[in-house]
């Protein structure tokens, strides 16, 4: 009998990168009192930062901070989620330097716990791009910039939503607003805040949309009919119309597609800052786990869940094991794709040597796009493409991995039938194509697209980490048997061993885990592998 073993540990990446563009606002006649002389205070928060935290790139926060001056702004995205929240110190420093408020102010985020239902604008405040406090009579807001009036004008389309909510509250009687400006220097881990505000009476504020309002109700009603999005049009009067074909089974995270899903994709593409939208399973401080990283505020959203689950399915393509139930589910795929083989099975066909390789898999959106005549954008391609690379050495992928990826890309419509997550991934691809078109065509200069930030995002939670998969696939067959595509699955058996990780420390290396798996398999009775 021939016996062969493959031991696998999975390191997986899902990422999509988008072209960024910035809108530039123009000065308007100020409704604020004449700005007083500035009084800038520097807040040094470096000692509070956990510089040992591992970022998406695998570098530690402290190392990234040191390198920021040598890189472009995209590099700042690695630490945006760790450094931006320190803007919360602005209010503490202000209170230390001014007369205490008669009635304490509340941070507006107190009303929106992480993972709860909340408007799309909330996460922009939660990360620290803005800070807003209020009491029954006053709103105090902190904005990035060096001039309060200009910053208010620049961010009006975003901040008008929470301000309007507070003004309309029957429990409050807001009379005035104070606008402060600040800057967060990542490289220096310093925040500069001007503690002298611009002030205005609430009644003097113009919180109306600067462009044609977007009809959220019509879009929601359209989606409620059940459609696969195909196009978007901006009419002569700057009204937005979505088009699609009837498809009642369109879902995101097993829920009917809604305008909240479009709002999430819009926020990810238009408001990501330095941290472009992506989802990635990366190195965790506890080596038994992979860290789940998000860009573009996709965490705790249904869209974020879908791309994470699509990412995890690479484990199924490699071993045939479901990443959530840990059950062997290869038959679920072969029902729709009879010729499907796992990567491990392909490895036996290619006569891959025993041992382990560390492979990073991902989906990318490069082929997703639209065709347009300038006023209408039509989805041309909506399929994410899969790819992979070796992490342990800089060499070409082995043939088994390459064929597995190519098979997924070529027969993706069939994979959609086997795994609903893939179908939902295509639904997200359609949304991305259309929202990207809105950005590329500068539709935000004609339509108040930030109206989407008022849409409530359903309560949802995504994990911060996921356990690594440790698995063994073995083959035992007669010495003279010719292993082929047709019979390889008859002689293979896969063992799920991730439960062994719990018996060891967080610092156990991958090589040690592989030795543990090999030792486990050495104690398996080879008779278990024989055909009945």
N, C-alpha and C positions, 0 to 999 in steps of 0.2 A: 504493500500500500504506500502511496505517496501522501505526505502530510506537509501542509504549508500554512503559515500563520501570518496575518497582517494585524498589527496593533495600531490603533488610531487615536489621536487626540486632536480635537478640532479647534482651530482659531479662525474665526469667521468675521468678515467685514461686509457691511452694506453701506454704500455711500453714493450720494449723487451731489455733484457740484454744479452750481448755477452761475451764470454771468451776472455780476452785480452792476447796479446803476444807482446813482444818487439823484434825488430831486433837490433843486436849489430854489429856496423861497426868496421872494423879493420883499423889501421893506414896505411896510404899510404905515399909514398915519397912526401914531401910537395912541391907544386909549388909556395908557398908563400915565400916572403922575410923572412929572419930569424926573428922570433918573438922578439920584443923588450920587455923590462921589463914591467910588467903589471901596470896599474894604475886604480884600481877599485874605483868607486864612488857609494855610496848608495843613492837611491832615495826612500824617504818615501812618499807613496801616500795614506796612511790611511785616512787622513782628507778629501780627495776628494771622497771617496767611500760613496755611499748612503747605510748606514748600516741598514736602515729600510726596504729595498726592500725584499719582500717575495720570497723565493726560492721554488724550486720544492717540497721540503719536507714540506713546510709550515713554516719552521723556517726563521727568518730574517737573512740577509747577515751577520750582525754584530755578531749574536750568533753563526753562523756556523764558522766564522773566529776564534772565541775564542776556539772552540772545536777541530779545525783541529789537534793540536798536540796529541790529545787523540785517533784519528781514523786513519784508513789506507788511502791510496791515493784515493780510490774510493769516499771517503767523500768530497774530494776537487772538485769533479764534480759538487756539488751543487753551487759552486761559480766561476767555471772556466769562464763562460761567462761574469761575472761581474768584475773579477780581471785581467784576461789575457790581455784585451785591453790596460791596463796601460803601456805595453811595448812601446807604442808610445812615452812615455816620454824619452826614451833612446836617441833619436835623438835631442830632445830639450836640454837635458843636455849636449850632445856632443857639440852642437853649442855654448853653453855658455862657454865651456872650451877650445875651439880651435879657431884658426883664421877663421873668416867667409869665406864661400865659395865664390869664385868670381862669379860663376853662381849658383843661388839657386837650391836646389834639390827638386824634386817632389816625393811625396809618390805615389807609383804605383797604390794604391787603388783609386786614383783620377779618373782613367779611368774606374772604375767598380762600379757604383752606386748600392746600395742594391736592389736586385730584378731584375737587368738587366741581359742580357745574359753575361756570363763570364766563363772562364775556371774553372775547379773544384778546382784548387790550390788556387784560390782567397780567399775563406772563411777561409783557414788555416792562411793566412796573415791577413785577416780582424779581426779575433779574437785576434791576437797578438802573435801567436806562432813564427812568423817571422815578420821582418819589412824590407822593401826595399825602398830605395830612389835613384833617379838618376837625372843626368843632361846630356847634350849632350856628355860628355866625361867620366863620372864617375858613377859607381854603388856603392852604400853603403848599406850593408846588415847587419842586426843584427840577430844572431842565439843563441839559448840556448846552454849553455855549459861553460866551463872554458878555452878552448883552441881553437882559431879560426880555425887552420888547421884541427883538429879532428872534430869540429862541421861542417865545410864545407864538409868534407868527409862523415859524418854521414847523413847529410840532402841533399846531392847532387842530389839524385833522385827526390826530391821535388823542390828544388830551381832552378834547371837547366832550368825549364820551363820558368819562368819569365825572368831569365837572358838571355836565348837564344832569347826570344821575343824582348828584348831590343837591343841585339847585331844585330839582323836581321832587325831592323827598319831602313828604308831608311832615316829617319829624324834625326838619331843619328849617332854619330861616337865614340862609347864607346872605351876607351883605357885602363882603369884601373878599378880595383875593390878593395874595402876596406871591410874587414870582421871583425865585432865586435861581442863579446859574452856577454851574460847577463844571469841572473837568476832571477826568480820571486818567492819570498817566500810569499805564501799566508798567512801563519800564522802571519807573521810580517808586512804584506802589505808593503813589501820593494822589490825594484828591485836593484840588483847590476849589474853595467855595466862596462866593461873594455874599457876605452876610447882610448886605444892604439890598433890599428888594425893590422891585418896581411894584406899585400897588394900584389897584383899580376897584371901583365899585362894581359889583356883579352886574348890575343893570346896564353898565356901559360896555360890557363884553359882547363881542360878536362871535357867537358860537355856531352860526349857520354854516353849512357846507360851502366851500370856496368854488366848487365845480358842480356839475349836474349830479344831483343825488342818485344813488343807485337804488333801484326798486327791489329791496330784499324780499318783500312779500311775493312778488311775481316769480322770482327765481325759486323760492321755496315751493310755491305751488307747482311750478313746472317739474321740479325734481320729485315731488310727491306722486306724480303720475307714473314714475318708474321709467327712467330713460338711461341709455348709454350715451354720454356726452359726445357730440361729434363736432360742434363748432360754436363760435361766439361772434356776435356782430355788434358794432357800435353804429347806431343810426345817425341820421343827419342832425337830430336834436340831442345827440349824445346819450341816447337811451341804450342800455345793454340788453341784448337778447341772446339766450343760450339755445342751442339746437341739439337734438339727439334723436335716436331711434328708440322705439318702444322696447323696453327690457326690464320687466318687473322684478327680475332677480338680482339687480345691481345692489351690492351691499359693501359696507366697510366695517370690518370687525363684526360681521354677521348681523349688522343693523342696516336698514335701508339708507341709501345715500341721502344726505341732507345738505342744506346750505352750510351747516357747521363744518362739514368736511372741506368744502371749498374755502371757507374762512381760514381753516388750519393751513391749507396749502398756500393760500394768499399770504398769510402772515409769515410762513417759512421762506417764501421767495422775495417778498418785498421788505421785510423788516428783520432780517437775520443779523444785522450788524456785521461783525467780523466772522461769526460762527455759522458758515453756510450750512444748509440743511444736509444732514446725513444721519445714518444710524450705523453703529459699529459695535462689535464685541471685541473688547481690547483687554490688554493685560490688567489684572486686578492685583491689589495689594495682597489679597489672599489667593494664592496660586491654584486653589481648588475651583476657583470661579473665574468667569470672564466678566469684565465691567461693561455694562450697557451704556454707551455714550450716544447722545443725541445732539444734533445741531438744528438750528432753525426752529426751536421751540416745539419740536415734535414729541417730546416726552409727554406722557399722560394724555395722549390723544388717540383716537381710533386709527388715524392714518399711521401714526408712529407704531402702533401695535402691529398693523398689517406688514409694514416693511421689516419689522423685527422678526415676525413669524416667518416671512419669506426667507430671511437670512438664516434662521435656524433650520429651515428645511434642507439646507445643504448637508446637514448631518444625515437626513433620511436618504438623500441621493448617494451618500457615501457608504452607508451601512445598512439601510433599510429599516432603521429604528426611528420611531416617532420621537422628536425631541422633547415632547411634553408628557406623553403617557409612558414612554420608554418601551412600548410594545413594538413587535416586529410587524411592519405594515407594508412590506414590499408588494404584497398581493393587491393592495388598494391601488397601487400605481399600475401594475401589470394588467389589471382589469381593463384599463383604458389604453395602455401602451404595452402590448404583449411582448415587444422586443426589449423592454427596459431591463437594464442590468445595473446593479450598484457599482460604484467606483471600485469597491473591493473585489467584486466578481470580475470586473474588467482587468484588475491588477493580476488576477490569476491567469487570465487569458494572455496577458502580455508577459507572463513569467517574471513579474516583479520580484526582486529579492526580498527576503525577510528583513524586517526592520521598520522604522517609522520615518515619516516625513511630516514636516509642519507646513501646512498649506493654508493660505488665506483666500477666502472666496468673497466675491462681492457681486452686486448688481450695479450697473451704471446706466444713465439715461441718455447717452450721447445720440442714440438714434431717435429718441422721442422728439417730435416736432410738428409743426403746422405748415400749411401752405396758405397764402394770403393774397388778397388784392388791395390790402391797405385798410379796409373797413370790416372785412370778415376773415376770421382765422379758422381754418378747418384742420382737424386732427389728421395728420398724414401717417404718423407712426406713434404707437403708444406702448410698445413693449420694451420693458427693461431688458438689457442683455446681461448675461452672467459671464464672469471671468474668474481667474484664480492666479495665484503666484506662489512660489516657494518662499517660505520665511526663513528656513534654516540655512540655505545656501543659494547663491545667485546662479541658478541653472534653469534650463527650460523645464517646463512641466513634463512629467512622464505622460506617456500616451494614454494611460487609463484615465487620468484626471482630465486631460484635454478632450477625450472622447465623451466623457460624462458631461462636461460643460457644453460642448458642441451639440450634443443630443438634446439637452434642455432647451437651448436657444432655437434649434431647428424645429422641434416638435412642441413648442410652448403651448399652442392651443390644446393639444392633447393632455399636457400636464395640468392645464387649467381644469379639465374635467375630473382629474384625479384629486387635485388639491384646490379647494375653494380659495385658499390664501393667494395662489397664483392669479386667479381670476380677479380678486380684489386688488392685487398689485397692478394689474392692467387698468383697472378703474382709476386708481391713483395716477397712473401714467397719463390717462386722458385729461384729468384735472390739471396736472402739471403742464401739459402741452398748452392748454388754453390760458392758464394763468401766466405762463411764460410769455405767451403772445401779448397779453395785456401789458406786460412790462416792457417787452421789446418795442412795442408800438407806442410807448409813452401815453397809454390811455389814461393814466392817472392825472395827466394835465387837462383832461377833458371831463372826466367822470370822477366823482368822489369815492374812489375805490376803498378808502379807509373806512367807509361805512360798514364794510365787512368786519371791522374790529369790534363792532357792537354786537355781533352775533354771539349767542351763548353757546359755548362748547360743552357738550355733555360730560358728566362726571366719568372719569376713566383714570386708571392707574397702570403705568408700565413699570416693569422691574428695574432696579438699579444694578442688578447682577444676575447671572445665570450660571448654573453649575456646568463645568466642562463635561464633555462626553468622553468617556474612556470605553473603548470597545475593541473586541477581538473578532476577527473573521477567520475561520479556518476551513481548509479543504482536505478531505481524505477520499482517495479514489484508487481504483486498481492501477498498478504500475503501468500497464500497457494501454490504459484508456486515453483516448485523444479528447482533451477538454475543449469544448466548443461553446459558442453562444447559446446553443440549444440545451446543453446539459450541465453547464457550470453551476447553475443554481441548485441542481439536484444533489451536489456533493459538498455544498458549503453550509456552514452554520456560524451565526454571529452571536456573540455573548456581550450583553450590556453590563459593564463593570463600574459605572460611575459611583455606585454605592460604596466602593472601596475607598474613594477619596475622603469620606468622612472619618476614616480611621487614622488619618495622618494629619500632620500639622499644616498650617497655612503656608509655611515656607518650603514645603516639599517641592522639589523641582519636577519638571516634566519628565526628564530622564528617569528619575526615581519612580514616578508613577508608571512609566512604561515597563520598568523592571518588575514592579509589583504585579502588573497585568500579566507579564510573561510567566512569573512564578505561579500565579493563579491558574493559568492555562496548563502549566506543566503538571498540575495535579488532577486535571480532568481525565477521566477514563476515556481513552481513545475510542472505545466501543460506542460511546455516545454519538460519535460522528458517523458511524456506519449507517448506510441505508437500511431501513427496516426490511 
